[in-house]
Amino acid sequence: MSQEQVRDIIDHARDFYSQLSTYYNELSGVTDQERVKIFLDYLSVCEKRHEQALAEYEETAPRDIINTWFKCGDDEATSTLLEPSLLTSDMDIDTVLREALRLGQCISDMYQKALDRAQTDGIKEIFRNLLEGNKKDMRNLVRDCGHLHDW
């Protein structure tokens, strides 16, 4: 088992959100389906906002908690999660939504693992908040995608 600081886990998530934003933006450029393009652009902006929110969260979190070391498992690097993606230029909105939810679940799983390993209430609170926020974002994504179907 390796050791990481709380800030390292947050940095992994920020990096993943950044990669997702770029990924969705690039996919938006290759699709010729207007609704899919709108949804991918929306996803790209959402992921950029998540990245920025985590940067702000990291800045405002208590230093003694954010700098705490704890043992981590051999978790799969988030950078490899985009490689086997199912999205192509001929995708539909439902395919994009399923893949976005799969990738969102990867972040939730990372937060849950960190929460399970946390040994102090302060660290647990950070990862519980991040996990709950991510789950809420995924519910909102499903809702917003439903609105796009109605359009």
C-alpha positions in Angstrom: 0.0 0.0 0.0 1.2 3.4 -0.8 0.7 6.6 1.1 -0.8 9.8 -0.1 -2.0 13.0 1.3 -5.6 14.0 1.2 -4.6 16.8 -1.3 -3.2 14.1 -3.6 -6.5 12.3 -3.9 -8.2 15.7 -4.6 -5.5 16.4 -7.2 -6.2 13.0 -8.9 -9.9 13.9 -9.1 -9.1 17.4 -10.5 -6.9 15.9 -13.1 -9.6 13.5 -14.1 -12.1 16.3 -14.4 -9.7 18.2 -16.6 -9.2 15.2 -18.8 -12.9 14.6 -19.1 -13.5 18.3 -20.0 -11.0 18.0 -22.8 -12.3 14.6 -23.9 -15.9 15.8 -24.2 -14.8 18.9 -26.0 -12.8 16.8 -28.5 -15.8 14.5 -29.0 -18.0 17.4 -29.6 -15.8 18.4 -32.5 -16.2 15.1 -34.3 -20.0 14.5 -34.1 -22.4 15.8 -36.6 -25.5 15.3 -34.4 -26.6 18.6 -33.0 -28.1 17.3 -29.8 -25.1 15.1 -29.0 -22.8 18.1 -29.7 -24.9 20.3 -27.3 -24.8 17.5 -24.6 -21.0 17.0 -25.0 -20.4 20.8 -24.8 -22.5 20.8 -21.7 -20.5 17.9 -20.2 -17.2 19.6 -21.0 -18.3 22.8 -19.2 -19.6 20.8 -16.2 -16.3 18.9 -15.9 -14.3 22.2 -16.1 -16.5 23.6 -13.3 -15.9 20.5 -11.2 -12.2 20.9 -11.7 -12.3 24.6 -10.6 -14.5 23.8 -7.6 -12.0 21.2 -6.4 -9.2 23.7 -6.7 -11.2 26.2 -4.6 -12.1 23.4 -2.1 -8.5 22.4 -1.8 -7.5 26.1 -1.1 -10.2 26.5 1.6 -9.9 23.1 3.4 -8.2 23.1 6.7 -4.4 22.6 6.2 -4.0 20.0 8.9 -6.6 17.8 7.2 -5.6 18.4 3.6 -2.0 17.7 4.4 -2.7 14.5 6.3 -1.1 11.3 5.1 -3.0 8.0 5.0 -2.6 4.6 3.3 -4.1 4.1 -0.1 -4.6 1.0 -2.1 -3.3 0.2 -5.6 -6.2 2.0 -7.2 -6.3 2.2 -11.0 -5.0 5.5 -12.2 -7.8 7.8 -13.4 -5.8 8.6 -16.5 -6.4 5.0 -17.8 -10.2 5.2 -17.4 -10.7 7.2 -20.6 -8.7 4.8 -22.8 -11.3 2.1 -23.3 -14.1 4.5 -23.8 -17.1 3.5 -25.9 -17.8 6.9 -27.5 -17.4 7.4 -31.2 -18.4 10.0 -33.7 -21.7 8.2 -34.4 -22.8 8.0 -30.8 -26.3 9.0 -29.6 -27.3 10.9 -26.4 -28.1 7.8 -24.5 -24.7 6.3 -25.2 -23.0 9.5 -24.1 -25.1 9.6 -20.9 -24.2 6.0 -20.1 -20.5 6.7 -20.6 -20.6 9.9 -18.6 -22.3 8.1 -15.7 -19.8 5.3 -15.9 -17.0 7.8 -15.6 -18.8 9.7 -12.9 -19.1 6.4 -11.0 -15.3 6.0 -11.2 -14.9 9.3 -9.3 -17.5 8.2 -6.8 -15.6 4.9 -6.3 -12.4 6.8 -5.7 -14.0 9.0 -3.1 -15.7 6.0 -1.4 -12.4 4.1 -1.2 -10.7 7.2 0.4 -13.7 7.6 2.8 -13.4 3.9 3.7 -9.7 4.3 4.5 -9.9 7.6 6.3 -9.1 7.4 10.0 -10.2 10.8 11.2 -13.6 12.5 11.2 -12.2 15.5 9.4 -10.9 13.4 6.5 -14.1 11.4 6.4 -16.1 14.6 6.2 -14.1 15.8 3.2 -14.5 12.6 1.2 -18.2 12.2 2.3 -18.9 15.7 1.0 -17.1 15.1 -2.2 -18.9 11.7 -2.7 -22.3 13.2 -2.0 -21.7 16.1 -4.3 -20.6 13.8 -7.1 -23.7 11.6 -6.7 -25.9 14.8 -6.8 -24.1 15.9 -10.0 -24.8 12.5 -11.6 -28.5 12.7 -10.7 -28.6 16.3 -12.1 -26.9 15.0 -15.3 -29.6 12.4 -15.8 -32.3 15.0 -15.3 -30.7 17.5 -17.6 -30.2 14.8 -20.3 -34.0 14.1 -20.0 -34.6 17.8 -20.8 -32.4 17.5 -23.9 -34.5 14.5 -25.1 -37.6 16.7 -24.8 -36.0 19.4 -27.0 
